[in-house]
Amino acid sequence: MTETPLTDGRPADTRGGEASPGLLGRIDRDMRTAIALLAISFVLIVASRALGPNFGSLTQMKAILVISSFLMVVAFGQQMVILLGGLDLSVASMMTLGGVLAFKWIGGPSASSVLWGVPAILLITAALGACSGIGVSLVKIPPFIMTLAMGVILYGVTLGFTQGTPTGQPSAALSSLFATTAMGTPILYLMVLGTAAGCFLQIRTSFGRKVYALGTNPTAAFVAGLPVHRLTIAAHAISGASAGLAGILMLGYVRGVTLTLGQSYLLPSVAAVVVGGTSIVGGRGIYLGAAAGAILLTTLSTLVSSLGIAEGWRTIIYGVVIFLALVLLRDDLMQLIKRSGFSRSTPRSTPQSSNKQRE
C-alpha cells in the first residue's frame, strides 16, 4: 500500500524562516520548562502553609504526587497524538472503559487475574485507539472529529455493557500500589520509572524521532519515506493504552469505578501537555514537561479543593492555563490559526480565476 502525506485537509506545514534549533536544542529548552514547572509546584505547596498547619506538609506533597500519577499516564498518550498535530478526545471514555473492565475482570484478593487481565485490557484499549488512528490516517477524518466520535461510541458501549451500573470487585493487588510501606509508596517509584521510559521512547528510539519528524513537517516526512500511516496509528494506539492503564490504576486507588471515571481527565490531559511546552501543532515537546505540567495542575486543583472552592473553578483554571500557555507560545498559536483556515492571507489564484481575469 502506498503511503500518502498526512495533512488532514490542512495546508502542508513548510515552517520556513529561521533555522530550527535542532532536536537537542529543543530538548534543552523543554527541559528548562519542565524544571521551572516543578519548581513552581514546589513553591505553591510550600507557600500553602500560610493557609493552615495541614498545608504544605510532606504528607500533602506525597498525596499530590500520587493523585497526579493518573493524569501523567493519560497525558503521555495525549502527548503522542499532539506531537503529530492531532488531539485525542476519546481518552475520557477510554479511561472509563479500562476501569470498568478491570473492575469486572481483575477484582478480588487474588493477584493471578492481574497477570492476564491488565495485558488484555491494554490490548483492547490500544486496538480501539488504533481504530481512531486508521480513521485519521487512511480515511482522512480530522483527528478532532474521529476521536470525538470514538469517545461517544465507547461511552455508549460501556453504558450498554454495564447497564448503567458497573459490577465487580476492587483489586487488592492494585490497591497495594498505593499503600505506604517502610520502603515507600510503590506508585511513586512506578511514576519515576514510567517518566524515564516515556522520555527514552520519545528521544532515544527510532520511533520517537520519526514521530517528531512527522509532527514537524508531514510532507517532508512523507518525501523522506517515513511510514506516515503506521506512525499515526501507533500514536493513537499508545494513547488508547495509556488511558486504559490510567483507568486500571484508578480502580486500585478509589477501589471502585463509575461511568464518569475519566470525564474529569480530558481537559487536564490537554492542559498538562500544552503547559509542559509541547507544541499544539506538533513536532516539539518532551514527556518530562507533560509530567511536570500534570503535577502543577494537580497541585492547583488540590489547593482549590482544600479551600472549598466549587468544582467549576477547576475547569476555569484549566482553561485559563491553556490560554496562557498558547499566548506564551505565540508562534504555535499563529500556526494553529493558519492551519484552521482563519488566516488573512490572500487566496491563491486558480486556473479558472486566471482565465476570467484574462477575459
Secondary structure, DSSP 8 states (H G I E B T S, - for coil): -------TTS------SS---HHHHHHHHHHHHHHHHHHHHHHHHHHGGGG-TTSS-HHHHHHHHHHHHHHHHHHHHHHHHHTTT---TTHHHHHHHHHHHHHHHS-BS-SHHHHHHHHHHHHHHHHHHHHHHHHHHTS---HHHHHHHHHHHHHHHHHHHHTTS-----BHHHHGGG--BTTB-HHHHHHHHHHHHHHHHHHHSHHHHHHHHHHH-HHHHHHTT--HHHHHHHHHHHHHHHHHHHHHHHHHHHSS--TTTTGGGHHHHHHHHHHTT--TTSS---HHHHHHHHHHHHHHHHHHHHTT--THHHHHHHHHHHHHHHHHTHHHHHHHHHHTT---------HHHHHHHH-
